[in-house]
Amino acid sequence: IKVSDIMSADLFVVNEKQGVREVIQYMTQKRVRRAPVVNNEGRLVGIVTTDDLLVLIAHELKDLADLIAQQIHSY
């Protein structure tokens, strides 16, 4: 078996400058769990996964919850 027999012809990539929300929407639309990340020159700089995005959002939600808890306790 050759790689060309099993590869995807339509390459899906995201740019490192794109926002998280945009990447999530694009990955959802394309129904992919992983995406190569390229710079403005088209060079591979990494791979983003849904797990990476989930961890990031979880940290953001925790920070928000901490802020709300601090505000509630200050009253």
N, C-alpha and C positions, 0 to 999 in steps of 0.2 A: 504494500500500500504506500502510495506517495502522499505527502502532505497536501498536495493540490487536490487530492481526491476527497479530503475531509475538511478543508479550510473554508472559511467564509469569504466570498468574493467582495461583499459590501462591507468594507472596514468601518467600524464604528469607533470614533475617538472623541475625546473631549480636550479642550484647550485648558492649560493650567491657569489661565486668567478668568475662566468661567466661574460664576457663582455656584455655591452648593445647591441652591434651590433649582437653578437651571439644569444642572447636571442630573439631579434627581428626576426632574420632569422628563428629561431626554432619555435617561435610562429606563424609566417607566414606559415611555412611548415605544422604545425599541425592544422592551422586554428582555433586558440584559442585566446581569448581576455584577459584571465587571467591565471596566472600560480602560483602554490605554489612554494615558494622559500625555499630550504632546505640548511642546512650546511653540512659539510663533514661527519658528523655522520648520516645524513639523517633526522635530526630533523627539523620540520617546524619552520622557522624564520620569515615568512611573505608571502605576496602575491603581485605579480607585475601585473599591468594591462596595457593595451595599452594606457589608459589615462595617467598613471604615466610616461610611456616612452615618450609620446607626449609632456608632460609638460617639462620633462628633456631636450629633443631635442630643444624645443622652447627656453628655457633659454640659451642653448649652442649657438643657432643661433643668439640670441640677443647679447650675449657677442661678437661673431664674427663680427656682424654688427657694434657694438660700436667700436671695434678695427679698422675696416676699415674706419669708419667715422673719427676717431681720426687721422689716417694716412693721409686721404685726406685733412683734415683741417690743417695739419702741413706743407703742401707744399705751 
